[in-house]
Every structure is written in structure tokens, then in C-alpha cells.
């Protein structure tokens, strides 16, 4: 299929051929008929991509602080790798489209049917692409009488509609709209539909003239002072009842104008990208109310709503983003808004990059409403099937295990990768690319654009969106699984059953049932199973294990200054990420296990300071080992970002050791102190050990029993905290 993308490395917009996205649970595959370019948002994205690192730093000091925190916690190299992975990646464009449902994922069949005409919303979902995969709450059915080219404006219309709802206009109220671009002009129409009177302001005479045709009584250009004077005159010296600011601006001039033209106790709604501080002396004197419109309504940026389909009860949240989409479509069907009157340009998908050239040009008038059209099925478009394979975490009950593909005399290991997110692209794939006798065969991701980005960066021969492209390839020796956590167990089992060696990002499983199934699968599978417990492979680990061997039971503390994650982050979702203990603390428990010689874990106790579970991010856990050693894991998310992330102390038999962020390691024996050379968390060494074992047909670098024991310890911590039962206060 064809998709329009932004390529920062090529400093431009391109149409690329990609595999269609995977059909996901709770989502729809939709063949796009029309999509709409958002001039302000997409022009801003292009300009940001063209900015230098220094310009970006000046514009986003918050990002600079985050990079500096990463440097302090993880070192310069890790920070550089993350910045490069983020900055140079291919990016989808677009977030408003309309088309036909061609396939329905599990959990979505009660909402839509194949053949439904729908609108799609959301960056990363409703992209400028022939086929898109969209969660149900980001789609809405189009009224029968409404053309799809009109419906394609629904997301932009919902943004304007949510801004109008925030303004609460009444019959006869007088409102000003500052910024008469695409969303501003639709805001004018929506205000008129409520019975409000409207005055509009912009710097462009052409847009001001258009506002008059959209229902504005007055539309004017001029500096902020002139805008205030005109609004006061139009409102008989009283001031307007409210202002909706839809313009994009780097300074506070639009907000100054908004405050100046308001009556007492009026409302100012910041809908556009503007500094939204009101001047206090004016806001205080008039007792103004500032409201921020968050995109297209309640539910936006809530993964539970957008990705998992958890709707808000209508009795408590009348207008969600989905219901705003539906309301705008109805208004358009009734002729109360007319988006097609705003169309200035039309392009077929192959010619769409030309639209962005016009957006960036300094000529006037600039494009306003830009429609992109897509070919009909049978005219070169790929038609999705209703039986498309679903990306899921299910196990496949294999009838037999294949043999591991033979690694030839050259020692070349062919690698297939499933999942290419931030960690894979910043850490795992750069390491694999540099390793000798490694062939990057296939990369598969849920969205073809991510796979293409990985191919361009790391030289994969093939890309896809179906895990079977990797699992069923008889030539692939090693499967690397780097998806979100809830897919790990199912994909690992399928890869082992397919006769592959498997390297899976932590954690291995999210619950006991998954783990038991994997243990049984690994016990009879010919391939090696390895979880990315990399700390045990760090340059410091062997020296510590050798030092403390034979010194009796150890006392260990592992402090992790993890930093906070928002409660809505996917890692904190028990069903997707498993929580931070299962999702990350397994690393630290495994390192303590390694220092004991992988003595079995026999006891786990845990406490938390978090008041509400299951999103525990501050945990103290005591791990007891069969050899008598005891480890204390202190996992804290509320510490200072000035402090490093990981600190380890080990004591036993007259010796002590400390590690600081795996950069500095000190050994103390009696009255002497020495430093262990080297640094790093063992990512390179872990992959090297796995490849060596695969080539030499040796034993797995870490025993499956050890991996399972560490994983069960994280489950035990969760159970000790009461996760999965009623929340409690510690």
C-alpha cells in the first residue's frame, strides 16, 4: 500500500510502498477514500524536522532537561543513542480521514461491520495511507447522505467543536475567533450553529474574506490593538462574551488581544498552539476565565479510551472525542457546517508531496483545505481481507517441533526481529548490525512504517507486519522479540515451536499460566531461549561473582532510582506492560541471582508506599535465596533526577563491592580497595554469548530454570503487594 511519510533524514515528504498494518484486537482495518491535511499542525511538524539540534533545544528546553537527566542516569552514549533514534525516525503524517471498513479485529465486531463507511481520527492511526488500522473509539460511522470527502474533515471539525463546547456560547452571545485558518473557519460556522454572533480576526485578508462567507458578521485584519478596538466597537463598547484563539503563534500577542476585547467575566479558550498566559492585570480586573481545549475532547491521550476501547459513561462524560466526531458528522449532514467550501487543493496520493511544498512556500494565499484521494479497489490499491491474521498474544498449539536451521560453515546467523520500538532501535539493533557474521533478514512491526524505518537504519532484507513472515521462514536462525510485554509469551512460544533460537526482551511472561506454558515449550524445543537479563553479562559481573564465591551467604542491596511514569503509561497497565516490577525489576533480581551462583529463590517479601495499586512504582522487596543469601531491592520512582539510576552493594565473607550505574565498580577485600575495569550494562556481551552458543550448539547462556525463577519472584512481589486483589494502604 502507499503511504505519505515525513523523512527527516531526507528532509522531505515521500510516498512509500509499505505492507498494510496488522489487524489488532479492538480495531478496524479501513481502506481510505479521502484524508485531509491539517495545514497548521503538519506545517509545524515539517519545520520542526528541518530545525537544527540547537534550534530544537532553544524551542524545547523541557527536552533538553530530559536529555541531561538521561546523561546523568545512563551516560552520554545511551543519551545520544536515544536522541538519534527519536530524531531521525520516519514519521507518519495526517490524522483525519474517511473510508470503508474491510476487516474487524476481535472485540470490535459489536461496533462496526465490514462495509461500513467511517471516519478515522488520531495521529499514528488516521494517517495519509491507503489502509489504516484504527481502534474503535477513534472511528465513527458516517451518515448515509454525507459524502466521504466531506466526512474526512471530521477530526479537524471535532477539534473546533470541542473548543466551542469549552467556550459555552449561548443564543445571541457575541464571540470572537482569532485565527481564521481551517479550524478557525469551522469554529466560526459552529458558533453560528449555536446561535452566537461572530467576529473574526486574522492577518490574511483572504481568510478574513472567507470568514464572512462562513457566517461571521465582521472579519478584520490588523495588529492586536486594532483587533481590540474593532471588537469593542462591534460589541457596543461592552466587550465580547468570549474568545476562541485558534491561531498558531510564538508570542502572546493573540492572548493579549483576546483579553483586551473581552467583557468582564468572559471566557477565553486556547485552541491553537499559543502561549496561553493571560496578562494578570487585565485578567484580574475583568475576572476572566481561561480554558484550554485538549484536541478533540475527553478521551484524548487516554490509552484506556483510545487503544483499549473503554468508553466513558455518557451520564458522566456527555461529549467524548468519539461523540464529538459523531456530532460534527451530523452537523455536516444537516448542512450547518460545510467543510468542502474550504477546499483549495486536491491531490491524489502519488502527487501529495506537492501539497507540502505549497504549505512551506512563502507565497500567499497558502493552501487551506487540502484533500488527498486514494485509488479505488482494483485500480492498484491493495484490498484487505476480512480474514486477515490478527496480531495477538495467543499461543499456537504446534503438533511438532522443527529442527533449528543449520548455521553454515561461515557462522552467519540470520536474524528475524518482531517489534522495533524505541529500545530496540536505540540499543539492540545497532549492536546486532555491528556484529560480525550476522545477517539482518526480516523485521516485522504492527505498522509498516516502523518496519521500513528499521530497514533503512539497519539494513534488513525484508519487512512485514505479520509475525509469520519471521516464524515461518526456514532460513532464520534467531528470532528477536521486542514488542510490548503482553505479546512476549505468545510470540516466544510460537518461535520456539517453529524451531528458532529466541532472544526476548524482558519480561518473559506476565502471569503464571504463560510461564508454565513456556517452561513446557522450552523443555522440548531444540532452540535456545534467552531473556535479555543483560546485567549479569556486564564487565563487572564476573569479577564480583568470582570475588564472593565461597564466602558464604551474601547481603545485597540494589537501589533503583527509576523516575516516575504517568499512571496511564502502557508499562503501568497490568494487561499490557505488567507493571514496573514485572516489566523492569526482573533485571535487578536476576543480577542478585547471578551473584549467588543462581541459587534458587525461596522467599519473597515486599512493601510499597504507593497508596493505590495496581500501579505500584515504589517498592521495597526482600529476596531470600536457598544458599542463605538475602537481597534487598529498593525500587523508587520519586527520587531526584540528579542521582544516578542504579546503585549496588554486596557484602560477605570479609569482602564488599559497590557498583554505580555499571560505570564504576569497586572491590574491597579487608583493608584494600581495587577498581574493576570496564563499564556498561552488558547488552553487547549478552548478545555475543547467545550467538556463540547458537554457532557452537552449546548450552543456553542462562538456564531456563533460572529465568523462570526470577520471573516468578516478580509475580511473588506483586502478590505480596496485593496486586490483583483489593487495593490497600501500606
Legacy VTK file of the C-alpha trace (Angstrom):
# vtk DataFile Version 3.0
C-alpha trace
ASCII
DATASET POLYDATA
POINTS 730 float
0.000 0.000 0.000
1.026 3.631 -0.432
1.601 5.965 2.499
2.713 9.568 2.782
5.554 9.996 5.287
7.980 12.561 6.611
11.626 11.545 6.301
13.782 13.814 8.490
16.967 12.283 7.121
15.959 13.211 3.563
14.437 16.483 4.823
11.229 15.977 2.911
7.910 14.228 2.355
7.706 10.994 0.382
5.185 8.428 -0.822
6.418 4.944 0.058
5.131 1.413 -0.534
4.528 -0.449 2.725
2.891 -3.672 3.860
-0.564 -2.942 5.205
-0.818 -2.623 9.004
-1.572 -5.673 11.124
-5.167 -6.078 12.242
-5.163 -5.650 16.014
-7.732 -6.624 18.664
-10.366 -3.962 19.200
-9.509 -2.239 15.930
-10.647 -1.895 12.314
-8.809 -2.131 9.036
-10.086 0.692 6.842
-9.488 1.379 3.163
-9.044 5.129 2.959
-11.050 7.095 0.415
-10.019 10.623 1.449
-7.752 12.223 4.024
-7.280 15.878 4.927
-4.042 17.750 5.561
-4.082 19.901 8.682
-2.142 22.950 7.435
-1.057 24.366 10.790
-0.128 21.123 12.553
1.585 19.469 9.603
3.437 22.599 8.514
4.744 22.931 12.077
5.874 19.268 12.064
7.818 19.775 8.844
9.512 22.919 10.097
10.474 21.257 13.372
12.075 18.400 11.450
14.116 20.900 9.449
15.334 22.710 12.573
18.867 22.155 13.784
19.521 20.488 17.127
20.336 23.935 18.573
17.066 25.412 17.319
15.132 22.497 18.779
16.927 22.930 22.097
16.013 26.608 22.208
12.380 25.895 21.404
12.020 22.901 23.786
14.076 23.399 26.963
11.995 20.625 28.562
13.507 18.136 26.118
16.999 19.384 26.952
16.352 18.700 30.633
15.186 15.179 29.830
18.325 14.502 27.795
20.527 15.791 30.622
18.678 13.547 33.079
19.376 10.583 30.788
23.068 11.536 30.651
23.243 11.576 34.434
21.368 8.302 34.821
22.622 6.245 31.886
25.654 8.007 30.441
26.411 10.076 27.348
26.313 7.178 24.877
22.846 5.995 25.952
21.526 9.552 25.787
22.996 10.071 22.318
21.520 6.809 21.031
18.053 7.701 22.301
18.156 11.190 20.801
19.314 9.904 17.423
16.674 7.159 17.382
13.949 9.679 18.177
15.111 12.496 15.947
15.877 10.622 12.742
12.936 8.247 12.509
10.389 8.155 9.713
7.119 9.748 10.774
3.551 9.254 9.613
1.596 12.314 8.544
-2.095 13.018 8.890
-4.796 12.405 11.477
-8.155 12.941 9.767
-9.588 10.588 7.138
-12.617 8.637 5.935
-13.036 5.274 4.236
-14.590 1.795 4.225
-14.193 -0.916 6.877
-12.597 -4.007 5.316
-11.772 -6.129 8.390
-12.701 -6.158 12.071
-10.494 -7.283 14.948
-11.739 -9.310 17.948
-13.619 -7.110 20.380
-14.660 -4.632 17.701
-17.350 -6.688 15.969
-20.150 -5.304 18.131
-19.487 -1.755 16.976
-18.986 -1.918 13.214
-19.499 -4.181 10.228
-17.404 -4.798 7.135
-18.525 -2.297 4.508
-19.377 0.490 6.965
-18.408 3.998 5.893
-16.418 5.529 8.748
-14.221 8.452 9.707
-10.877 7.874 11.416
-9.047 10.055 13.928
-5.683 10.205 15.612
-2.044 10.786 14.756
-0.410 7.453 14.023
-3.773 5.916 13.175
-5.666 8.025 10.601
-2.544 8.571 8.543
-2.340 9.548 4.882
-2.288 5.886 3.814
-4.320 3.546 1.631
-5.023 1.172 4.541
-5.119 2.165 8.222
-5.741 0.246 11.443
-7.819 2.309 13.862
-9.188 1.482 17.348
-12.974 1.602 17.564
-13.131 4.684 19.793
-11.215 6.623 17.141
-13.746 5.806 14.442
-17.339 6.907 13.814
-19.970 5.845 11.295
-20.733 8.326 8.506
-24.404 9.275 7.883
-25.704 7.777 4.656
-26.289 11.106 2.909
-22.851 12.546 3.696
-20.085 12.186 1.062
-16.847 10.657 2.335
-14.833 13.640 1.113
-16.858 15.854 3.474
-16.660 13.321 6.293
-12.857 13.234 6.018
-12.783 16.617 7.798
-14.396 15.155 10.922
-11.296 15.086 13.146
-10.478 18.716 12.389
-14.131 19.529 12.894
-14.167 17.734 16.244
-11.212 19.855 17.386
-13.162 23.006 16.533
-16.314 21.594 18.122
-14.540 20.784 21.397
-13.195 24.340 21.510
-16.718 25.680 21.022
-18.009 23.421 23.813
-15.322 24.788 26.129
-16.458 28.330 25.286
-20.119 27.563 26.176
-21.758 30.019 23.760
-25.419 30.894 24.188
-28.083 32.248 21.885
-27.227 35.825 20.987
-23.774 35.757 22.615
-21.055 37.665 20.822
-17.853 35.713 20.240
-14.541 36.491 18.608
-12.378 33.972 16.762
-8.696 34.892 16.485
-7.073 32.906 13.690
-9.119 32.102 10.587
-7.345 29.074 9.240
-9.075 25.773 8.564
-10.078 25.106 12.187
-10.816 28.784 12.824
-13.256 28.981 9.920
-15.024 25.812 11.033
-15.185 27.341 14.519
-16.973 30.336 13.001
-19.558 28.047 11.421
-20.051 26.049 14.613
-20.539 29.198 16.689
-23.154 30.373 14.212
-24.872 26.996 14.508
-25.278 27.606 18.269
-26.983 30.939 17.656
-23.983 33.048 18.624
-22.836 36.112 16.685
-19.239 36.062 15.459
-16.413 38.457 14.656
-13.211 37.021 13.181
-9.607 38.221 13.038
-6.608 37.139 11.019
-3.528 38.643 9.391
-4.637 37.405 5.958
-7.201 39.485 4.020
-8.154 36.385 2.025
-9.006 34.411 5.170
-10.901 37.352 6.624
-12.975 37.496 3.444
-13.670 33.758 3.681
-14.887 34.175 7.259
-17.664 36.434 6.023
-18.874 33.663 3.728
-18.795 31.218 6.680
-21.161 33.320 8.776
-19.027 35.924 10.542
-20.761 39.303 10.837
-17.434 41.108 10.780
-13.969 39.925 9.804
-10.902 42.124 10.030
-7.136 42.167 9.853
-4.684 44.227 11.866
-2.438 44.362 14.908
-3.744 43.329 18.371
-4.639 46.897 19.351
-6.670 47.339 16.169
-8.412 43.994 16.771
-9.377 45.042 20.294
-10.711 48.384 19.063
-12.787 46.728 16.329
-14.229 44.102 18.691
-15.186 46.704 21.280
-16.875 48.797 18.613
-18.780 45.779 17.266
-19.954 44.857 20.794
-21.187 48.391 21.564
-18.272 49.017 23.921
-19.219 46.124 26.215
-16.686 43.590 25.006
-17.311 40.120 23.650
-18.720 37.271 25.713
-15.852 35.019 24.772
-12.865 34.481 22.501
-11.652 31.288 20.874
-7.987 31.542 19.877
-7.238 29.115 17.036
-4.069 30.702 15.685
-0.525 29.299 15.965
1.846 31.910 17.374
5.209 32.059 19.116
4.325 35.084 21.269
1.411 36.095 23.457
0.010 38.782 21.123
-3.176 36.763 20.339
-3.875 36.255 24.045
-3.259 39.945 24.754
-5.803 40.823 22.100
-8.247 38.252 23.463
-8.037 39.682 26.975
-8.408 43.222 25.740
-11.608 42.603 23.763
-13.422 40.616 26.484
-16.172 41.888 28.724
-15.990 41.215 32.463
-16.138 37.513 33.397
-15.811 36.415 29.793
-14.185 33.158 28.702
-11.006 32.770 26.644
-10.446 29.356 25.057
-6.933 28.488 23.866
-7.435 26.068 20.982
-4.380 26.885 18.878
-0.688 26.475 19.645
-0.099 29.692 21.604
1.491 30.708 24.894
-1.724 30.769 26.885
-0.889 33.045 29.785
-3.300 35.928 30.144
-1.844 39.264 31.345
-2.700 39.220 35.037
-3.659 42.859 35.383
-6.304 42.541 32.663
-7.439 39.037 33.621
-7.711 40.052 37.297
-9.547 43.281 36.627
-12.088 41.565 34.380
-12.072 38.249 36.282
-11.548 36.382 33.026
-11.715 32.618 32.752
-9.048 30.791 30.727
-9.923 27.378 29.330
-7.679 25.006 27.399
-9.215 22.809 24.710
-7.400 19.479 24.582
-7.624 18.385 20.976
-10.932 16.754 20.089
-12.340 16.053 23.513
-12.353 13.825 26.597
-10.607 10.543 25.953
-7.765 12.124 24.000
-4.354 10.845 25.172
-6.010 8.246 27.449
-4.734 4.875 26.224
-7.531 3.052 28.017
-10.079 5.008 25.988
-8.286 5.260 22.669
-6.451 1.945 22.446
-8.463 -0.375 24.685
-11.956 0.852 23.840
-13.024 1.718 27.395
-15.761 4.299 26.863
-16.727 6.926 29.430
-20.323 6.621 30.714
-22.459 9.152 28.880
-24.115 10.196 32.127
-20.764 11.462 33.391
-18.985 12.493 30.195
-21.523 13.645 27.643
-19.111 14.529 24.856
-16.108 12.279 24.361
-13.859 12.608 21.309
-15.852 9.815 19.636
-19.157 11.531 20.284
-17.697 14.825 19.072
-16.811 13.100 15.786
-20.383 11.843 15.512
-21.840 15.263 16.350
-19.738 17.012 13.727
-20.762 14.476 11.097
-24.417 15.103 11.905
-23.952 18.877 11.674
-22.238 18.409 8.311
-25.071 16.138 7.106
-27.572 18.865 8.071
-25.576 21.490 6.192
-24.754 23.541 9.296
-21.054 23.232 8.535
-19.672 22.965 5.013
-16.031 21.790 5.018
-15.899 21.409 1.233
-16.307 25.178 0.908
-12.828 25.424 2.470
-11.080 23.129 -0.023
-8.443 24.947 -2.052
-6.424 21.992 -3.354
-6.942 18.329 -4.232
-4.219 15.756 -4.808
-4.093 12.055 -5.497
-1.840 10.196 -3.083
1.014 9.907 -5.595
1.122 13.697 -6.022
0.547 14.604 -2.368
4.165 15.674 -1.596
3.436 18.692 -3.792
0.911 19.836 -1.189
3.636 20.098 1.437
5.843 22.116 -0.875
2.984 24.595 -1.146
2.496 24.589 2.636
6.127 25.525 3.242
6.305 28.097 0.445
6.216 31.736 1.491
3.679 32.585 -1.204
0.144 33.744 -0.443
-2.540 32.680 -0.231
-1.378 29.417 1.305
-3.339 26.176 0.919
-6.308 25.974 3.258
-8.339 22.797 2.865
-6.262 20.088 1.139
-7.930 16.789 0.246
-5.940 13.674 -0.642
-7.748 10.969 -2.600
-6.869 7.277 -2.899
-7.422 4.757 -5.705
-10.489 2.554 -5.746
-10.033 -1.213 -5.221
-8.985 -2.862 -8.424
-7.199 0.301 -9.586
-3.889 -0.604 -7.999
-4.981 -0.448 -4.360
-4.480 -3.435 -2.060
-7.814 -4.662 -0.716
-7.620 -6.108 2.787
-9.409 -9.325 3.582
-11.845 -9.818 6.422
-9.840 -12.895 7.382
-6.590 -11.010 7.911
-4.430 -12.522 10.642
-4.833 -10.729 13.977
-1.803 -9.509 15.919
-2.417 -11.150 19.294
-0.759 -12.765 22.268
-2.290 -16.173 21.681
-0.343 -19.441 21.709
-0.262 -21.831 18.787
-0.671 -25.479 19.733
2.025 -26.900 17.489
1.826 -30.565 16.534
5.598 -30.915 16.465
8.871 -29.003 16.749
11.016 -28.257 13.765
14.778 -28.538 13.862
16.827 -25.391 14.290
18.072 -24.217 10.872
21.713 -25.213 10.442
24.233 -22.404 10.734
26.676 -22.780 7.877
30.447 -23.008 7.965
30.698 -19.220 7.693
28.957 -18.902 11.039
26.458 -16.430 9.630
23.361 -16.140 11.816
20.217 -14.893 10.087
18.051 -12.804 12.379
14.351 -12.018 12.294
13.059 -9.234 14.527
9.482 -8.826 15.766
8.959 -5.321 17.127
11.180 -2.305 16.542
10.320 0.240 19.196
12.497 2.819 20.894
14.652 0.403 22.907
15.207 -1.991 20.031
16.216 0.818 17.681
18.430 2.636 20.171
20.162 -0.377 21.712
19.562 -3.902 20.361
19.539 -3.351 16.602
22.626 -1.076 16.481
24.540 -3.785 18.375
23.375 -6.595 16.097
24.137 -4.585 12.960
27.770 -4.177 14.023
28.332 -7.818 14.926
30.310 -9.984 12.500
28.607 -12.826 10.617
25.117 -11.538 11.406
22.544 -11.141 8.637
19.602 -8.822 9.276
16.969 -10.853 7.426
13.456 -9.643 8.289
11.861 -7.092 10.600
8.153 -7.184 11.400
6.169 -4.497 13.198
2.474 -3.736 13.622
2.826 -0.707 11.358
4.760 -0.999 8.130
6.315 2.443 8.525
8.157 1.354 11.660
9.479 -1.679 9.807
10.609 0.465 6.870
12.395 2.825 9.249
14.240 -0.121 10.815
15.130 -1.451 7.366
16.640 1.869 6.285
18.626 2.194 9.505
19.829 -1.354 9.991
19.812 -2.970 6.560
17.107 -5.614 6.866
16.493 -7.514 3.638
12.714 -7.688 4.111
9.965 -6.004 6.111
6.447 -7.035 7.081
3.547 -6.636 9.506
2.821 -10.335 10.128
4.901 -12.263 12.674
4.544 -15.363 10.498
6.905 -13.713 7.998
9.614 -14.368 10.587
8.336 -17.501 12.328
7.708 -19.495 9.145
10.939 -18.526 7.372
13.056 -21.713 7.299
16.285 -19.758 6.881
16.013 -17.611 10.021
18.078 -18.934 12.925
17.370 -16.404 15.679
14.162 -14.510 16.474
14.458 -11.295 18.477
11.192 -10.326 20.186
10.982 -6.673 21.225
7.247 -5.961 21.261
5.169 -4.662 24.129
5.221 -7.042 27.055
1.814 -8.731 26.663
2.934 -10.243 23.348
6.218 -11.711 24.645
4.991 -15.063 25.935
2.838 -15.968 22.945
5.427 -14.985 20.355
8.221 -16.710 22.287
6.262 -19.971 22.438
5.483 -19.793 18.725
9.118 -19.082 17.862
10.350 -21.994 19.978
7.755 -24.284 18.402
8.968 -23.133 14.985
12.442 -24.384 15.875
14.128 -20.995 16.348
16.586 -19.664 18.867
14.826 -16.868 20.752
16.078 -13.668 22.341
13.166 -11.941 24.073
13.185 -8.562 25.743
12.208 -8.743 29.405
9.836 -9.800 30.844
9.354 -13.337 29.622
5.742 -13.593 30.814
3.118 -11.585 32.690
1.495 -14.386 34.684
1.958 -17.920 35.951
-0.114 -19.572 33.221
2.030 -18.027 30.496
5.201 -19.012 32.321
4.162 -22.647 32.851
3.304 -22.980 29.161
6.660 -21.501 28.167
8.585 -23.809 30.504
6.915 -26.818 28.914
7.550 -25.483 25.415
11.209 -24.679 26.083
11.813 -28.105 27.651
11.218 -29.883 24.323
12.186 -27.138 21.858
15.525 -27.514 20.045
16.333 -23.809 20.153
17.912 -21.688 22.871
15.654 -19.448 24.970
17.284 -16.307 26.313
15.744 -13.310 28.085
17.581 -10.000 27.972
18.811 -10.145 31.571
21.893 -8.240 30.466
23.329 -7.047 33.807
24.760 -10.488 34.558
26.853 -10.095 31.371
28.270 -6.673 32.296
32.081 -6.400 32.597
31.706 -6.035 36.377
29.566 -9.131 36.966
32.194 -11.931 36.580
34.644 -10.165 38.889
32.029 -9.849 41.620
30.873 -13.442 41.274
34.442 -14.695 41.454
35.250 -12.481 44.456
32.289 -13.680 46.520
32.397 -17.346 45.514
32.866 -19.478 48.628
32.480 -16.526 51.024
29.179 -17.763 52.399
25.775 -16.114 52.276
25.724 -12.613 50.823
23.897 -9.469 51.855
22.974 -7.445 48.777
21.166 -4.150 48.196
20.091 -2.963 44.774
18.727 0.583 44.736
16.956 1.760 41.572
16.157 5.451 41.173
13.726 4.722 38.360
11.999 8.071 37.929
8.222 8.457 37.619
5.971 7.231 34.837
2.437 8.570 34.311
-0.225 6.186 35.658
-1.606 5.875 32.106
1.736 4.759 30.619
1.408 1.363 28.933
4.039 -0.164 31.228
1.733 0.508 34.199
-1.141 -1.309 32.511
-1.264 -4.794 34.122
-2.651 -6.328 30.925
-0.100 -4.773 28.551
3.051 -3.852 30.478
2.565 -5.886 33.636
3.636 -3.010 35.871
7.133 -1.806 36.631
8.091 -4.699 38.904
7.333 -7.439 36.383
8.384 -5.190 33.495
11.732 -3.979 34.824
12.641 -5.223 38.313
13.338 -8.680 36.888
16.657 -7.217 35.650
17.815 -6.431 39.167
16.609 -9.645 40.784
18.439 -11.605 38.091
21.701 -9.773 38.819
21.453 -10.671 42.507
20.659 -14.252 41.496
23.813 -14.315 39.358
25.983 -13.195 42.292
24.720 -16.143 44.368
25.630 -18.617 41.631
21.945 -18.708 40.637
20.881 -20.267 43.894
17.097 -20.870 43.771
14.867 -18.128 45.172
12.944 -19.469 48.174
11.202 -16.436 49.715
9.881 -13.021 48.748
8.512 -10.217 50.927
7.522 -6.765 49.734
6.083 -3.419 50.828
5.091 -0.291 48.947
4.482 3.349 49.788
2.027 3.735 46.929
-1.492 4.219 48.208
-3.317 2.794 45.224
-2.479 -0.365 43.343
-2.026 -1.968 40.785
0.341 0.785 39.637
2.996 0.323 42.321
6.123 2.300 41.399
7.785 2.458 44.826
8.607 -0.953 46.247
10.968 -2.470 48.798
11.340 -6.237 48.323
13.425 -8.773 50.224
14.548 -11.807 48.212
15.723 -14.951 50.017
17.953 -17.485 48.249
18.393 -21.176 49.066
22.098 -20.619 49.805
21.156 -18.258 52.642
21.906 -15.036 50.743
19.491 -12.140 51.076
18.888 -9.359 48.572
17.063 -6.096 49.188
15.584 -4.428 46.121
14.638 -0.788 46.653
12.744 0.389 43.578
11.875 4.086 43.859
10.202 6.383 41.354
10.079 9.535 43.469
13.794 10.327 43.768
15.842 13.198 42.404
16.825 13.104 38.755
20.277 14.344 39.805
21.003 10.938 41.335
22.121 8.035 39.174
19.723 5.219 38.369
21.315 2.063 39.803
23.467 1.533 42.877
24.519 -1.892 44.192
26.229 -3.032 47.391
27.358 -6.595 48.120
28.822 -7.827 51.437
30.021 -11.225 52.586
32.957 -13.186 53.950
35.098 -10.118 54.672
34.619 -8.601 51.227
32.422 -5.807 49.907
31.663 -4.353 46.487
29.836 -1.375 45.050
28.624 -0.581 41.542
27.367 2.814 40.403
25.312 2.689 37.205
27.641 -0.023 35.853
30.228 2.657 35.187
32.270 2.402 38.374
32.834 -0.842 40.284
34.920 -1.063 43.471
36.014 -4.218 45.315
37.006 -4.182 48.991
38.934 -7.088 50.500
39.974 -6.483 54.062
41.747 -3.104 54.045
42.445 -2.979 50.301
40.332 -1.494 47.533
40.563 -2.070 43.792
38.548 -0.984 40.781
37.133 -3.374 38.219
37.892 -2.109 34.709
35.251 -1.638 32.047
31.736 -0.275 32.029
28.334 -0.973 30.514
25.212 -2.953 31.347
26.136 -5.997 29.287
23.963 -5.603 26.213
26.774 -6.429 23.778
28.113 -9.263 25.917
24.668 -10.865 26.299
24.062 -10.989 22.554
27.611 -12.203 21.952
27.106 -15.070 24.394
23.851 -16.068 22.698
25.338 -16.021 19.199
28.323 -18.050 20.372
26.053 -20.683 21.915
23.960 -20.841 18.732
27.006 -21.273 16.479
28.667 -23.824 18.729
25.421 -25.663 19.564
26.209 -25.078 23.204
24.041 -24.709 26.272
21.878 -21.650 26.791
23.839 -18.800 28.441
21.214 -18.707 31.213
19.293 -21.782 32.317
15.553 -21.731 31.726
15.017 -22.677 35.371
16.891 -19.533 36.459
14.896 -17.328 34.079
11.649 -18.843 35.346
12.685 -18.442 38.993
13.465 -14.758 38.549
10.205 -14.215 36.687
8.245 -15.957 39.461
9.929 -13.706 42.021
8.379 -10.678 40.310
4.979 -12.388 40.433
5.541 -13.025 44.144
6.312 -9.354 44.753
3.073 -8.390 43.015
1.168 -10.896 45.155
2.803 -9.619 48.364
1.665 -6.113 47.473
-1.897 -7.296 46.963
-1.885 -6.598 43.244
-4.734 -8.466 41.640
-6.767 -8.217 44.858
-8.479 -5.275 46.513
-6.261 -2.128 46.728
-4.873 -1.461 50.174
-2.881 1.178 52.002
0.592 0.212 53.083
LINES 1 731
730 0 1 2 3 4 5 6 7 8 9 10 11 12 13 14 15 16 17 18 19 20 21 22 23 24 25 26 27 28 29 30 31 32 33 34 35 36 37 38 39 40 41 42 43 44 45 46 47 48 49 50 51 52 53 54 55 56 57 58 59 60 61 62 63 64 65 66 67 68 69 70 71 72 73 74 75 76 77 78 79 80 81 82 83 84 85 86 87 88 89 90 91 92 93 94 95 96 97 98 99 100 101 102 103 104 105 106 107 108 109 110 111 112 113 114 115 116 117 118 119 120 121 122 123 124 125 126 127 128 129 130 131 132 133 134 135 136 137 138 139 140 141 142 143 144 145 146 147 148 149 150 151 152 153 154 155 156 157 158 159 160 161 162 163 164 165 166 167 168 169 170 171 172 173 174 175 176 177 178 179 180 181 182 183 184 185 186 187 188 189 190 191 192 193 194 195 196 197 198 199 200 201 202 203 204 205 206 207 208 209 210 211 212 213 214 215 216 217 218 219 220 221 222 223 224 225 226 227 228 229 230 231 232 233 234 235 236 237 238 239 240 241 242 243 244 245 246 247 248 249 250 251 252 253 254 255 256 257 258 259 260 261 262 263 264 265 266 267 268 269 270 271 272 273 274 275 276 277 278 279 280 281 282 283 284 285 286 287 288 289 290 291 292 293 294 295 296 297 298 299 300 301 302 303 304 305 306 307 308 309 310 311 312 313 314 315 316 317 318 319 320 321 322 323 324 325 326 327 328 329 330 331 332 333 334 335 336 337 338 339 340 341 342 343 344 345 346 347 348 349 350 351 352 353 354 355 356 357 358 359 360 361 362 363 364 365 366 367 368 369 370 371 372 373 374 375 376 377 378 379 380 381 382 383 384 385 386 387 388 389 390 391 392 393 394 395 396 397 398 399 400 401 402 403 404 405 406 407 408 409 410 411 412 413 414 415 416 417 418 419 420 421 422 423 424 425 426 427 428 429 430 431 432 433 434 435 436 437 438 439 440 441 442 443 444 445 446 447 448 449 450 451 452 453 454 455 456 457 458 459 460 461 462 463 464 465 466 467 468 469 470 471 472 473 474 475 476 477 478 479 480 481 482 483 484 485 486 487 488 489 490 491 492 493 494 495 496 497 498 499 500 501 502 503 504 505 506 507 508 509 510 511 512 513 514 515 516 517 518 519 520 521 522 523 524 525 526 527 528 529 530 531 532 533 534 535 536 537 538 539 540 541 542 543 544 545 546 547 548 549 550 551 552 553 554 555 556 557 558 559 560 561 562 563 564 565 566 567 568 569 570 571 572 573 574 575 576 577 578 579 580 581 582 583 584 585 586 587 588 589 590 591 592 593 594 595 596 597 598 599 600 601 602 603 604 605 606 607 608 609 610 611 612 613 614 615 616 617 618 619 620 621 622 623 624 625 626 627 628 629 630 631 632 633 634 635 636 637 638 639 640 641 642 643 644 645 646 647 648 649 650 651 652 653 654 655 656 657 658 659 660 661 662 663 664 665 666 667 668 669 670 671 672 673 674 675 676 677 678 679 680 681 682 683 684 685 686 687 688 689 690 691 692 693 694 695 696 697 698 699 700 701 702 703 704 705 706 707 708 709 710 711 712 713 714 715 716 717 718 719 720 721 722 723 724 725 726 727 728 729
